[in-house]
């Protein structure tokens, strides 16, 4: 199978940035196009009414921060690999899987935070959820032991 379109899931965590590096290296070797996706989860946009920041303003700021972050990732990691940026809002796993389908991705690259035990049970694993429910292959990049 030829991989022409690789969807890389990005956020500003160290595991994600490691996955970004792997994804871009793979895309360069395969001469593939990258779809770089950073999902803004609106459930996290609580705001602070006492400080005059309302939830809709907080959501806008989160989305703006994500877009700026994704453009910085392209500058830092793409090394000329053709990249299309996506900064949708929604629940991360469902949004990534939907974008993979809409963009016709042939591979998804994501990092894992390496949570274990109760922390994994309570927080879940976004990467595991994508892996379990994806209709295309998923390349999971594990966190380094020192993180």
N, C-alpha and C positions, 0 to 999 in steps of 0.2 A: 504494500500500500504506500502511496506517495502522500506525504504530509505537506500540503501547500498552505494551510491556514491553521495557525496555532494560537489558541486563546490562552493568554497568561493572566492569572488572577493576582491582583496586586493590592496591598495596603502598605502602611508604613512600618510594619513589624520586621524584625530581622529575618524570620523564616520566610516571609513573603519576598523580601529583597533577594534572598538566596535563590528562591524559585524563579524570580525575574531573570537573574543572571543565567541560570540553567536554561530557561526558556529561550532567551535571546541567543545563547550559544548554539542551541539546537536549531533554532530557526536559521541562523547564519549557515550552519553546516548543510541544512536541507534546502536552502534558498527559498524559505517559506515566508509568507507574510504573517505578521503578528497582529492579533487583536488584543490590546491591553485593556483589561477591565478592572475598574475599582468601583465597588458598589457602596453607595451611601445608604446605610440602614437608618431610615427615618425614626425608628423606635429609639435611637440614641440621641435624637435632637430634643432634649428636654428644655433647653434654654434656662434662663435665670430671671424670672420676672422681677425680683428685687433689684437686679442690676439693669433692668430695662431691656433684657434680651428675651424675646418671646419665642416659643417653639418654632414658628414658621421662619423667623430670622435665623435661629440656630440651624435649622435644616438647610437654609440657603447658604450659610457659612460653611457647613460641613461639605456640601456639594462643591462649593467654590474651592475649598481646600483640597478636595479629592482631585478636581480637574487640574489644579496647579501641581499637585504631587505627581499625577500621571505624566504631565508634560516634562517635569524634571526627570522622571524615570526614563523617558524616551531619550532625553539629552545625555543622561549618565550611562545608559546600558545598551541602547539600540545598535550602536556602531553601524549605522546606515541601513539596518534592516527596516523594510517598509512596515510602518505601524499605523494602525487605526485605533484611536482612543475611544473608549466607552466609559461613561460615568453615570450609569443609571441609578435610580433610587429603588430600594426594595429589600427584601430578605435576601441575604447573600447567596445561599445555595440555589434557591429557586431562580433568582435573577441570572446567575452565572449559567445555569443549565438552559434557561430560555435564550440567552444571548448566544450560547454555543449553537443552538438550533437555528436561530434567525441568521446568524453570521455564517453558518455552514462550516463551523470549525471541525477539523479532523482530529484534533488533539487538544486537550486541556492540560495546562501546567499550573500546579498550585503547591504552596508550601503547607507544612503542618507545624503547629505549635508544640507538638509532642506532649500534650496533656495526658495524664494517666489517672487512674483511680477515680475517686469521687469528683475531682475537678473535671475530668473528661465526661463523666456521667451528667453532671450539672450543666456544663458549658457546651457539651456536644463536640463534634468534630466536623467543621465545615468541609474539610478536605475529604473525610470519610464519607460524608453525605453526598458530595459531588461524585466520588468514586462509585458509590453504591447505585446512584440513580442516573448516571450519565449513559447516553447511547453511543458515545465515542470514547476512545481510549483516554485515560487520565494518567498523567505523569506526576506523581507525588514526590516532592523534594523534602526529605526529613530535616529537622533542625540539627544544628551542630550540637555535640554533647556539652560544650561549654556554655551554651545559652540557657 
